[in-house]
Amino acid sequence: MTKRRTLSPEMLENVRKEYRAKATLEDAKLSKDITFDEAVEAFIVDRKRKGCSQGTIDYYEQHLSTYKKRYIQMYDEHPPRRILRRHIDDFIHFGTKVLGNKKSSIHTSLRAVKAYCTFLVKSDIEDVNPFDKIPIPKDRHKEIETFSDKQLATLLRMPNLETFVGFRDFVMIQTFLDTGIRLTELLALELDDIYFSDKYLAIRGKNGRVRHVPFSEELQPLIRKWLRIRGDVETEVVFITEFNKPLKKRSVQNRFEKYGKMAGITNVRVSPHTCRHTFAKMYVKSGGNIFALQDILGHQTLDMVRVYVNLFSGELYNDHRKRNPLKQLRDIY
């Protein structure tokens, strides 16, 4: 694991001098009529008009804010609206060599910055996209983590089922494992989105499209019991706090981290998304249809589903080797 470094004022100033030395007359030509913050605001408005989900909007805002913060650290001044190739190169160098961040983390931020730059060109605010000749590697999916059966059994014993919060958390964990939905999707789930007779949830995904996600016979009584405990409150959101308010994303993540520590799970990140990966693993191992899995998970393409198949089909093959019919027949005669 890459260790993050703490910068001393002297180290930071030396880095700034290095970056300032690379500056050219091009900086003097930067337009002052629209600031970086104003351009980012226009970009976010455009994304909202195009129907991006709140999760996507949060992603853009978070990583453009990261870019601004890093720029100020590097140059000791606010970023200009126009992003140059050297700004990108310095951002990568500063993140990896100075701060010690992972390249995958840098690439995640750069994808947001690239979308911002593309918007500026398409809006005729800028003439050149500095990313035109800069390929950003896609995230590798080798580090997908899932729970083992033993870890799941231990994790599910952690919530106190005698309390409001504990039973709520227990049902949330079960819902993640049973349906594979995202945290943002669970937090947006409303009472009218639960169809008990047909056993499915109406989920509004990242792209705003509603999909039907089936749930099991085993989950149904748990949800019904939770709704009785929840009671009639003003909000229509299914999972709420003990003060009858909608849950926050960070709050749920903190609860998962707490249960992970209580369960002594250290080699796997205990999070709703790990539950989602675990759902996919179990689905693939059971021989489920990959096109159905794509619909259930809400992926627009099969790319991520193929990753799951490639990662977990080996376990399926091992199960087949242990249980294949010919071997069992051979044991008979």
C-alpha positions in Angstrom: 0.0 0.0 0.0 1.4 3.4 -1.0 2.0 5.6 2.1 0.8 9.1 2.0 3.4 11.7 2.8 3.2 14.8 5.0 4.6 17.9 3.3 6.7 20.4 5.3 6.4 24.1 4.2 10.0 23.9 2.9 9.2 20.9 0.7 6.0 22.5 -0.6 7.8 25.7 -1.5 10.5 23.8 -3.4 7.9 22.0 -5.4 6.1 25.2 -6.2 9.4 26.8 -7.5 9.9 23.8 -9.8 6.4 24.2 -11.2 6.7 28.0 -11.5 9.9 27.6 -13.4 8.1 25.6 -16.1 5.5 28.3 -16.6 5.5 30.0 -20.1 4.0 33.1 -21.7 1.0 31.0 -22.4 -0.2 31.7 -18.9 -0.4 35.4 -19.7 -2.9 34.7 -22.5 -5.4 33.0 -20.2 -8.8 34.7 -20.5 -10.0 36.4 -17.4 -13.6 36.9 -18.4 -14.8 33.6 -16.9 -13.1 32.2 -13.8 -12.5 28.5 -13.1 -15.2 28.5 -10.4 -17.7 30.0 -12.8 -16.8 27.5 -15.5 -17.1 24.6 -13.1 -20.6 25.9 -12.1 -21.6 26.1 -15.7 -20.3 22.6 -16.3 -22.3 21.2 -13.3 -25.5 23.0 -14.5 -25.0 21.4 -17.9 -24.5 17.9 -16.4 -27.7 18.3 -14.4 -29.6 19.4 -17.5 -28.4 16.3 -19.3 -29.9 14.2 -16.6 -26.8 13.0 -14.7 -27.7 11.4 -11.4 -26.8 13.1 -8.1 -24.1 10.5 -7.5 -22.4 11.6 -10.8 -22.8 15.2 -9.9 -21.2 14.6 -6.6 -18.3 12.8 -8.3 -17.7 15.8 -10.6 -17.9 18.3 -7.8 -15.6 16.3 -5.5 -12.8 15.7 -8.0 -12.9 19.2 -9.6 -12.6 20.5 -6.0 -9.6 18.2 -5.6 -8.0 19.6 -8.7 -8.5 23.1 -7.5 -7.1 22.2 -4.1 -4.0 20.6 -5.6 -3.5 23.5 -8.0 -3.4 25.9 -5.1 -1.0 23.7 -3.3 1.3 23.5 -6.3 1.3 27.1 -7.5 0.0 29.0 -4.5 -2.7 30.7 -6.6 -6.2 29.9 -7.8 -6.4 27.8 -11.0 -7.3 29.6 -14.3 -10.3 28.4 -16.3 -8.1 27.0 -19.0 -6.3 23.8 -18.2 -3.0 23.3 -20.0 -1.0 20.1 -20.6 1.6 21.1 -18.1 -1.0 21.5 -15.5 -2.1 17.9 -16.0 1.5 16.7 -16.0 2.2 18.6 -12.8 -1.0 17.3 -11.2 0.0 13.7 -11.9 3.6 14.3 -10.6 2.4 16.2 -7.5 -0.1 13.5 -6.6 2.1 10.5 -7.2 5.6 11.7 -6.4 5.0 14.4 -3.8 1.8 13.2 -2.0 2.3 9.5 -2.6 -1.2 8.9 -3.9 -2.1 5.9 -6.0 -2.2 6.3 -9.7 -5.7 5.0 -9.8 -6.8 7.8 -7.5 -5.2 10.4 -9.8 -6.9 8.9 -12.8 -10.3 9.0 -11.1 -9.8 12.8 -10.6 -8.5 13.3 -14.1 -11.6 11.7 -15.7 -13.7 14.5 -14.1 -11.2 17.2 -15.2 -11.3 15.7 -18.7 -15.1 15.9 -18.8 -14.9 19.6 -17.7 -12.3 20.4 -20.5 -14.5 18.6 -23.1 -17.4 20.7 -22.0 -15.4 23.9 -22.4 -14.5 23.0 -26.0 -18.0 22.0 -26.9 -19.4 25.2 -25.4 -16.9 27.3 -27.5 -15.4 28.6 -24.3 -12.0 27.0 -25.2 -10.5 26.0 -28.5 -8.3 23.1 -27.4 -8.8 20.1 -25.1 -5.5 19.3 -23.4 -6.6 15.7 -22.9 -6.9 15.0 -26.7 -3.5 13.4 -26.6 -3.4 12.2 -23.0 -4.9 8.7 -22.6 -6.3 8.1 -19.1 -6.0 4.4 -18.2 -9.3 2.8 -17.1 -9.5 1.4 -13.6 -8.3 -2.1 -13.3 -10.8 -4.5 -11.7 -8.3 -6.9 -10.2 -8.8 -5.5 -6.7 -12.5 -6.4 -6.4 -13.1 -7.6 -2.9 -15.9 -9.9 -1.7 -16.9 -11.4 1.6 -16.3 -15.1 2.4 -19.2 -17.1 3.8 -17.6 -17.0 7.2 -17.1 -13.3 7.1 -20.7 -12.8 6.1 -22.0 -15.0 8.9 -19.9 -13.0 11.4 -20.8 -9.6 10.0 -24.6 -10.4 10.2 -24.2 -11.2 13.9 -22.9 -7.7 14.7 -26.0 -5.5 14.6 -28.1 -5.6 17.8 -31.5 -6.7 16.6 -33.2 -5.5 19.8 -32.6 -1.9 18.9 -34.1 0.4 16.2 -30.7 1.2 14.6 -29.4 -2.4 14.9 -32.4 -4.0 13.2 -32.4 -1.3 10.5 -28.7 -2.0 9.8 -29.3 -5.7 9.7 -32.1 -5.3 7.1 -29.9 -2.9 5.1 -27.0 -5.4 5.0 -29.5 -8.2 4.0 -30.9 -6.0 1.3 -27.5 -5.2 -0.2 -26.6 -8.9 -0.3 -30.0 -10.0 -1.6 -30.3 -7.4 -4.4 -26.9 -6.1 -5.2 -28.1 -2.5 -5.3 -25.9 0.5 -4.7 -25.8 2.6 -1.5 -27.2 5.6 -3.3 -30.0 3.5 -4.7 -30.9 2.1 -1.3 -30.9 5.6 0.3 -33.3 6.8 -2.4 -35.6 3.8 -2.0 -39.2 4.9 -1.1 -42.2 3.1 0.2 -43.9 3.0 -3.2 -40.8 1.4 -4.7 -41.4 -1.9 -2.9 -43.7 -4.3 -4.7 -44.3 -7.2 -2.3 -46.7 -9.1 -4.5 -44.3 -9.3 -7.4 -41.2 -9.3 -5.1 -39.2 -6.5 -6.8 -37.8 -3.1 -6.0 -38.2 -0.2 -8.4 -34.7 1.3 -8.4 -33.7 4.6 -9.9 -30.2 4.0 -11.2 -27.2 6.2 -11.9 -28.6 7.2 -15.3 -32.0 8.0 -14.0 -33.6 4.9 -15.6 -35.9 2.9 -13.4 -35.2 -0.9 -13.3 -36.9 -3.7 -11.5 -34.6 -5.6 -9.1 -36.0 -8.9 -7.7 -35.7 -9.7 -4.0 -36.1 -13.1 -2.3 -38.7 -14.8 -0.2 -36.3 -14.6 2.7 -35.9 -10.8 2.5 -39.6 -10.0 2.3 -40.5 -10.7 6.0 -37.5 -8.7 7.1 -38.5 -5.6 5.1 -42.1 -6.0 6.3 -40.9 -6.1 9.9 -38.6 -3.1 9.4 -41.5 -1.1 8.0 -43.6 -1.9 11.1 -40.7 -0.8 13.4 -40.1 2.3 11.2 -43.7 3.4 11.6 -45.6 6.2 9.8 -43.4 9.2 9.4 -43.3 12.3 7.2 -40.6 11.1 4.8 -41.3 8.3 2.2 -37.7 7.1 2.3 -37.6 3.5 3.5 -34.4 3.6 5.7 -34.3 6.4 8.2 -32.6 7.5 11.4 -34.0 7.1 14.8 -35.0 10.8 14.5 -37.2 10.0 11.4 -34.8 11.6 8.9 -33.4 10.1 5.7 -30.0 8.4 6.2 -26.9 10.0 4.9 -24.4 8.1 2.8 -21.4 8.7 5.1 -23.5 7.6 8.1 -24.2 4.2 6.5 -20.5 3.8 5.5 -19.5 4.6 9.1 -21.9 1.9 10.4 -20.4 -0.7 8.1 -16.9 0.2 9.1 -17.9 -0.1 12.8 -19.4 -3.6 12.2 -16.4 -4.6 10.3 -14.1 -3.7 13.2 -16.5 -5.5 15.6 -16.4 -8.6 13.4 -12.6 -8.5 13.2 -12.7 -8.3 9.3 -9.4 -6.7 8.3 -8.5 -8.1 4.9 -11.6 -6.9 3.1 -13.2 -3.4 3.1 -16.5 -3.7 4.9 -18.8 -1.5 2.8 -22.1 -1.6 0.9 -20.2 -1.9 -2.4 -18.4 -5.0 -1.1 -21.9 -6.5 -0.5 -22.7 -5.6 -4.1 -19.5 -7.4 -5.4 -20.4 -10.4 -3.1 -23.9 -10.5 -4.6 -22.4 -10.6 -8.1 -19.9 -13.4 -7.1 -22.7 -15.5 -5.7 -24.8 -14.9 -8.8 -22.0 -16.0 -11.1 -21.1 -19.0 -9.0 -24.7 -20.2 -9.1 -24.7 -20.1 -12.9 -26.9 -17.1 -13.3 -27.6 -15.5 -16.7 -25.1 -12.7 -17.3 -27.6 -10.5 -19.2 -30.0 -10.8 -16.2 -27.1 -9.8 -13.9 -26.4 -6.8 -16.1 -30.0 -5.6 -15.7 -30.1 -6.3 -12.0 -26.9 -4.4 -11.3 -28.0 -1.5 -13.6 -24.9 -1.6 -15.9 -25.4 -0.1 -19.3 -22.8 -2.4 -20.9 -21.6 -5.9 -20.2 -18.0 -4.7 -19.4 -18.3 -4.9 -15.6 -20.3 -8.2 -15.8 -17.5 -9.7 -17.8 -15.1 -8.7 -15.1 -17.2 -10.6 -12.5 -17.4 -13.6 -14.8 -13.6 -13.6 -15.4 -12.9 -13.2 -11.7 -15.4 -15.7 -10.2 -16.0 -18.3 -12.9 -12.8 -20.0 -11.7 -14.5 -20.8 -8.5 -17.5 -22.1 -10.5 -15.1 -24.4 -12.4 -13.6 -25.7 -9.2 -17.0 -26.5 -7.9 -17.8 -28.3 -11.1 -14.6 -30.4 -10.8 -15.6 -31.5 -7.3 -19.2 -32.3 -8.3 -19.1 -33.2 -12.0 -21.5 -36.1 -12.9 -18.8 -38.3 -14.5 -16.8 -38.4 -11.3 -19.8 -39.3 -9.3 -20.7 -42.1 -11.7 -17.2 -43.4 -11.5 -17.6 -43.6 -7.7 -20.6 -45.9 -8.3 -19.0 -48.5 -10.6 
